[in-house]
């Protein structure tokens, strides 16, 4: 059955994206919000406090409906003992999804090695607190840093931003997507703010994000193609060289991280697993739009891959990097084998960056119009002065 919650969030992101860029009414709505900033702020803080109280009071319930904390705990416990968590079935996971009486099965670790190494480190530092508390605190720290950096990029008021960010942080606190979010935000921060080889550094950091969760590969591929296009269009050979070097370095680091566990073993457990119903046997599948319609077809995988590739190619006609990521990610989310909420952070992040980009463009256009108006007035005034006869 289609996951209504997942689909609802995805549809909301698409509507905000389209209306926020194309619809003038959306701009008037934003102006209305600014005019009633105190009411909006109060409502945001009330919502955050209520959610935080519910989260704390029902902490055990949130633990029960998630299995990622158990998976990470099993992996970080197994690795120091010399067990290969990508090969041995030591990781517990749900069989089905959020069933009243959850059935558990065992499998390999489904996230890439950089994710494993980072959480091994945090477990060493915070594991004494106990599980899953150390895992939740780790994710809150990672996502908190990400949202502080993102706020500097968006330049929005802390009073409204903080409670909204807080809700998202708590919502994903049982999900290791927080590490991926931090790396993606760092990549975009470097891309927009750093002067020294920004494209190469952004690609390298986005490659690190992909080494935690594979869905970060979507913005990585889009970013690489975007930089290649700009380099070719401008005939900037240095820029093209940066892209090639950064991509090669990212691939090299990925191979080095996977090598201790077996490259093919890691790819089967942490990459191909997420795109195959056969490999996902014993865990949850389905829930996205096209996966529910076409999942019985033997051609589903080929159709899905072809659709995402076609949309990726089409997106290359768009001028905005953010638009390209949003379009390609939307296609990916529609055909994904599982309606996981984690990849939605990619769409959410680049939606916020696109809205900021649109607002900046509108502000710049308004300033240009005002300058032209002043120049026109000055020109008319000068013309009037020239036509006035000198007094005799």
C-alpha positions as CSV (number, residue, x, y, z in Angstrom):
1,X,0.0,0.0,0.0
2,X,1.3,3.5,-0.8
3,X,2.8,5.2,2.2
4,X,0.5,8.2,2.6
5,X,2.8,10.0,5.0
6,X,5.9,9.7,2.7
7,X,3.8,10.7,-0.3
8,X,2.3,13.6,1.5
9,X,5.7,15.1,2.4
10,X,7.0,14.5,-1.1
11,X,3.9,16.2,-2.7
12,X,4.2,19.1,-0.2
13,X,7.9,19.6,-1.2
14,X,7.0,19.6,-4.9
15,X,4.1,22.1,-4.4
16,X,6.3,24.5,-2.3
17,X,9.1,24.2,-4.9
18,X,6.8,25.0,-7.8
19,X,4.7,27.7,-6.1
20,X,7.6,29.3,-4.4
21,X,9.4,29.8,-7.6
22,X,6.6,30.5,-10.1
23,X,3.6,31.8,-8.1
24,X,3.4,35.5,-7.1
25,X,0.8,34.6,-4.5
26,X,3.4,32.6,-2.6
27,X,5.5,35.7,-2.3
28,X,2.6,37.6,-0.9
29,X,2.1,34.8,1.6
30,X,5.7,35.1,2.6
31,X,5.2,38.9,3.1
32,X,2.2,38.2,5.2
33,X,4.2,35.8,7.4
34,X,6.9,38.5,7.9
35,X,4.2,41.0,8.8
36,X,2.9,38.6,11.5
37,X,6.3,37.3,12.6
38,X,5.4,37.3,16.3
39,X,2.4,35.0,15.7
40,X,4.4,32.7,13.4
41,X,7.2,32.5,15.9
42,X,4.9,31.8,18.8
43,X,3.2,29.0,16.8
44,X,6.5,27.5,15.8
45,X,7.8,27.4,19.4
46,X,4.6,26.0,20.7
47,X,4.7,23.2,18.1
48,X,8.4,22.5,18.9
49,X,7.8,22.4,22.7
50,X,4.8,20.1,22.3
51,X,6.8,17.7,20.0
52,X,9.8,17.7,22.3
53,X,7.6,16.9,25.3
54,X,5.9,14.1,23.4
55,X,9.3,12.8,22.2
56,X,10.7,12.7,25.7
57,X,7.6,11.2,27.4
58,X,7.3,8.6,24.6
59,X,11.0,7.9,24.1
60,X,10.6,4.2,24.5
61,X,7.8,4.1,21.9
62,X,10.0,6.0,19.3
63,X,12.7,3.5,20.0
64,X,10.3,0.6,19.3
65,X,9.1,1.9,16.0
66,X,12.7,2.3,14.7
67,X,15.3,-0.3,13.9
68,X,18.2,1.8,12.7
69,X,19.5,2.3,16.3
70,X,19.6,-1.5,16.8
71,X,21.3,-1.9,13.4
72,X,24.0,0.7,14.2
73,X,24.6,-0.7,17.7
74,X,25.0,-4.3,16.4
75,X,27.5,-3.1,13.7
76,X,29.6,-0.9,16.1
77,X,29.7,-3.8,18.6
78,X,30.6,-6.4,16.0
79,X,33.4,-4.4,14.1
80,X,35.8,-4.1,17.1
81,X,35.5,-7.9,17.6
82,X,36.8,-8.6,14.1
83,X,33.4,-9.4,12.7
84,X,32.7,-8.1,9.2
85,X,29.1,-6.7,9.6
86,X,28.7,-6.4,5.8
87,X,29.2,-10.2,5.5
88,X,27.9,-11.7,8.7
89,X,24.2,-11.6,9.5
90,X,24.5,-9.8,12.9
91,X,22.3,-6.8,12.3
92,X,18.7,-6.9,13.5
93,X,16.0,-5.3,11.4
94,X,12.2,-5.2,11.0
95,X,10.5,-7.9,9.0
96,X,7.6,-5.8,7.8
97,X,7.0,-2.2,9.0
98,X,5.8,-0.9,12.3
99,X,3.6,-4.0,12.9
100,X,1.9,-4.2,16.3
101,X,3.9,-7.4,17.0
102,X,7.2,-6.7,15.2
103,X,9.0,-9.7,13.8
104,X,12.8,-9.4,13.6
105,X,15.2,-10.8,11.2
106,X,19.0,-10.6,10.8
107,X,21.0,-9.3,8.0
108,X,24.2,-7.5,7.1
109,X,24.9,-3.8,7.7
110,X,23.1,-1.7,5.1
111,X,25.1,1.6,5.3
112,X,28.5,2.4,3.9
113,X,31.8,2.2,5.8
114,X,32.2,5.9,6.6
115,X,28.9,5.8,8.4
116,X,30.2,2.7,10.4
117,X,33.5,4.3,11.3
118,X,32.0,7.6,12.5
119,X,29.4,5.8,14.7
120,X,32.1,3.5,16.1
121,X,34.0,6.6,17.2
122,X,30.9,8.2,18.8
123,X,30.1,4.9,20.5
124,X,33.5,4.9,22.1
125,X,33.0,8.4,23.3
126,X,29.3,8.2,24.4
127,X,28.5,4.5,24.6
128,X,28.7,4.6,28.4
129,X,25.4,6.5,28.4
130,X,23.7,3.5,27.1
131,X,21.8,2.6,23.9
132,X,19.8,4.1,22.2
133,X,20.5,7.4,24.1
134,X,24.1,7.7,22.8
135,X,22.9,7.2,19.3
136,X,20.1,9.8,19.6
137,X,22.5,12.4,21.2
138,X,25.0,11.8,18.4
139,X,22.4,12.4,15.7
140,X,21.2,15.6,17.5
141,X,24.8,16.9,17.7
142,X,25.4,16.1,14.0
143,X,22.1,17.6,12.7
144,X,22.5,20.5,15.1
145,X,25.8,21.5,13.5
146,X,24.2,21.1,10.1
147,X,21.4,23.4,10.9
148,X,23.7,26.0,12.4
149,X,25.7,26.1,9.2
150,X,22.5,26.0,7.1
151,X,21.0,29.0,9.0
152,X,24.1,31.0,8.0
153,X,23.5,30.1,4.4
154,X,19.7,30.9,4.5
155,X,20.1,34.0,6.7
156,X,16.7,33.6,8.3
157,X,15.6,34.8,11.7
158,X,16.7,32.5,14.5
159,X,13.4,33.0,16.3
160,X,11.4,31.2,13.5
161,X,14.2,28.9,12.3
162,X,15.3,27.3,15.6
163,X,12.0,25.6,16.5
164,X,11.5,24.3,12.9
165,X,15.0,23.0,12.9
166,X,14.5,21.5,16.3
167,X,11.4,19.5,15.1
168,X,13.4,18.1,12.2
169,X,16.3,17.2,14.4
170,X,14.1,15.3,16.8
171,X,12.2,13.6,13.9
172,X,15.4,12.2,12.5
173,X,17.2,11.6,15.8
174,X,16.7,7.8,15.5
175,X,18.0,7.9,11.9
176,X,21.7,8.0,10.9
177,X,20.7,10.4,8.0
178,X,21.9,13.2,10.3
179,X,25.5,12.4,9.4
180,X,24.6,12.5,5.7
181,X,22.8,15.8,6.2
182,X,25.8,17.4,7.8
183,X,28.1,16.4,5.0
184,X,25.7,17.6,2.3
185,X,25.2,21.0,4.1
186,X,29.0,21.3,4.3
187,X,29.4,20.6,0.6
188,X,26.9,23.3,-0.3
189,X,28.4,25.7,2.1
190,X,31.9,25.2,0.6
191,X,30.4,25.5,-2.9
192,X,28.9,28.9,-2.2
193,X,31.3,30.5,0.3
194,X,34.8,29.2,-0.3
195,X,37.0,30.8,-3.0
196,X,39.7,28.1,-3.3
197,X,38.6,25.4,-5.7
198,X,35.0,25.4,-4.4
199,X,33.7,22.9,-7.0
200,X,36.3,20.3,-6.3
201,X,35.9,20.6,-2.5
202,X,32.2,20.5,-2.8
203,X,32.3,17.3,-4.9
204,X,34.8,15.7,-2.5
205,X,32.6,16.4,0.6
206,X,29.5,15.3,-1.3
207,X,31.3,12.1,-2.1
208,X,31.9,11.6,1.6
209,X,28.2,12.0,2.2
210,X,27.6,9.3,-0.4
211,X,29.9,7.0,1.6
212,X,27.4,7.2,4.5
213,X,24.1,6.8,2.7
214,X,23.9,6.0,-1.0
215,X,21.0,8.4,-1.8
216,X,23.5,11.2,-1.5
217,X,24.8,10.0,-4.8
218,X,22.0,11.9,-6.5
219,X,23.2,15.4,-5.6
220,X,26.8,14.1,-6.1
221,X,26.1,13.1,-9.7
222,X,24.1,16.3,-10.4
223,X,26.9,18.4,-9.0
224,X,29.6,16.7,-11.1
225,X,27.6,17.1,-14.3
226,X,26.8,20.7,-13.4
227,X,30.5,21.6,-12.9
228,X,31.4,19.7,-16.1
229,X,28.8,21.7,-18.1
230,X,30.0,25.0,-16.7
231,X,33.6,24.1,-17.4
232,X,32.9,23.1,-21.0
233,X,30.7,26.2,-21.6
234,X,33.3,28.6,-20.2
235,X,36.2,26.6,-21.7
236,X,37.6,26.6,-18.2
237,X,40.1,23.8,-18.3
238,X,41.1,24.4,-14.7
239,X,37.6,23.8,-13.6
240,X,37.3,20.7,-15.6
241,X,40.5,19.4,-14.1
242,X,39.2,20.1,-10.6
243,X,36.1,18.0,-11.4
244,X,38.1,15.1,-12.7
245,X,40.6,15.2,-9.8
246,X,37.9,15.5,-7.1
247,X,35.8,12.7,-8.6
248,X,38.9,10.4,-8.8
249,X,39.8,11.2,-5.2
250,X,36.3,10.5,-4.0
251,X,36.3,7.2,-5.8
252,X,39.7,6.3,-4.4
253,X,38.6,7.1,-0.9
254,X,35.5,5.0,-1.3
255,X,37.5,2.0,-2.5
256,X,39.9,2.4,0.4
257,X,37.0,2.5,2.9
258,X,35.4,-0.6,1.4
259,X,38.6,-2.6,0.9
260,X,38.9,-4.0,4.5
261,X,35.3,-5.4,4.2
262,X,35.5,-6.6,0.6
263,X,34.3,-4.2,-2.1
264,X,31.7,-6.5,-3.6
265,X,30.4,-7.5,-0.2
266,X,29.9,-3.8,0.8
267,X,28.2,-3.0,-2.5
268,X,25.8,-5.9,-2.1
269,X,25.0,-5.1,1.5
270,X,24.9,-1.3,1.3
271,X,24.1,-0.3,-2.3
272,X,22.3,-3.0,-4.3
273,X,20.3,-3.9,-1.2
274,X,18.4,-0.6,-1.4
275,X,17.4,-1.1,-5.0
276,X,16.4,-4.8,-5.0
277,X,13.2,-6.4,-3.6
278,X,15.0,-9.8,-3.8
279,X,17.8,-8.7,-1.5
280,X,15.3,-6.9,0.8
281,X,13.4,-10.1,1.4
282,X,12.7,-10.3,5.1
283,X,12.5,-6.5,5.5
284,X,10.1,-3.7,4.4
285,X,9.6,-2.9,0.7
286,X,7.1,-0.7,-1.2
287,X,5.2,2.4,-0.4
288,X,6.4,4.7,-3.1
289,X,4.1,5.6,-6.1
290,X,5.6,3.6,-8.9
291,X,7.0,0.8,-6.7
292,X,3.4,-0.1,-5.7
293,X,2.1,0.1,-9.3
294,X,4.9,-1.8,-11.1
295,X,6.6,-3.8,-8.4
296,X,5.2,-7.1,-9.8
297,X,6.8,-6.4,-13.2
298,X,10.2,-8.1,-13.9
299,X,11.2,-5.0,-15.7
300,X,10.6,-2.7,-12.7
301,X,14.3,-2.2,-12.0
302,X,15.1,-1.4,-15.6
303,X,12.2,1.0,-15.9
304,X,13.1,2.8,-12.7
305,X,16.7,3.2,-13.6
306,X,15.8,4.4,-17.1
307,X,13.3,6.9,-15.6
308,X,15.8,8.4,-13.2
309,X,18.5,8.6,-15.9
310,X,16.1,10.3,-18.3
311,X,15.1,12.8,-15.7
312,X,18.8,13.4,-14.9
313,X,19.5,14.2,-18.5
314,X,16.5,16.4,-18.8
315,X,17.5,18.3,-15.7
316,X,20.7,19.4,-17.4
317,X,18.7,21.9,-19.3
318,X,17.9,23.8,-16.0
319,X,20.1,26.7,-15.0
320,X,19.9,26.1,-11.2
321,X,21.8,23.3,-9.5
322,X,19.1,23.2,-6.8
323,X,16.4,22.7,-9.4
324,X,18.4,19.9,-11.0
325,X,18.8,18.1,-7.7
326,X,15.1,18.5,-6.8
327,X,13.9,17.2,-10.1
328,X,16.2,14.2,-10.2
329,X,15.6,13.4,-6.5
330,X,11.8,13.6,-7.0
331,X,12.1,11.0,-9.8
332,X,14.2,8.8,-7.5
333,X,11.8,9.0,-4.6
334,X,8.9,8.0,-6.8
335,X,10.5,4.8,-7.9
336,X,12.4,3.8,-4.8
337,X,11.9,0.3,-3.6
338,X,11.1,1.5,0.0
339,X,9.4,4.7,1.1
340,X,12.2,5.6,3.5
341,X,11.9,9.1,5.1
342,X,15.7,9.5,5.1
343,X,16.1,10.5,1.4
344,X,13.6,13.3,1.9
345,X,16.3,15.3,3.7
346,X,17.9,15.7,0.3
347,X,14.8,17.2,-1.3
348,X,14.1,19.3,1.9
349,X,17.7,20.7,1.9
350,X,17.8,21.7,-1.7
351,X,14.2,23.1,-1.6
352,X,15.4,25.5,1.1
353,X,18.5,26.4,-0.9
354,X,16.3,27.0,-4.0
355,X,13.8,29.2,-2.2
356,X,16.8,31.3,-0.8
357,X,18.2,31.4,-4.4
358,X,14.8,32.6,-5.7
359,X,14.4,35.2,-3.0
360,X,18.0,36.6,-3.7
361,X,17.2,36.8,-7.4
362,X,14.0,38.7,-6.8
363,X,15.8,41.1,-4.4
364,X,18.5,41.7,-6.9
365,X,16.0,42.3,-9.7
366,X,14.1,44.8,-7.5
367,X,17.3,46.6,-6.7
368,X,18.1,46.8,-10.5
369,X,14.7,48.2,-11.2
370,X,15.1,50.8,-8.5
371,X,18.5,51.8,-9.9
372,X,17.1,52.1,-13.4
373,X,14.2,54.2,-12.0
374,X,16.6,56.6,-10.3
375,X,18.8,56.8,-13.4
376,X,15.8,57.5,-15.5
377,X,14.6,60.3,-13.1
378,X,18.1,61.8,-13.1
379,X,18.3,61.7,-16.9
380,X,14.9,63.4,-17.1
381,X,15.9,66.0,-14.6
382,X,19.1,66.7,-16.5
383,X,17.2,67.0,-19.8
384,X,14.8,69.5,-18.1
385,X,17.7,71.5,-16.9
386,X,19.2,71.7,-20.4
387,X,15.9,73.0,-21.9
388,X,15.6,75.8,-19.4
389,X,16.8,79.1,-21.0
390,X,19.5,80.9,-19.1
391,X,18.3,84.0,-17.3
392,X,19.3,87.3,-19.0
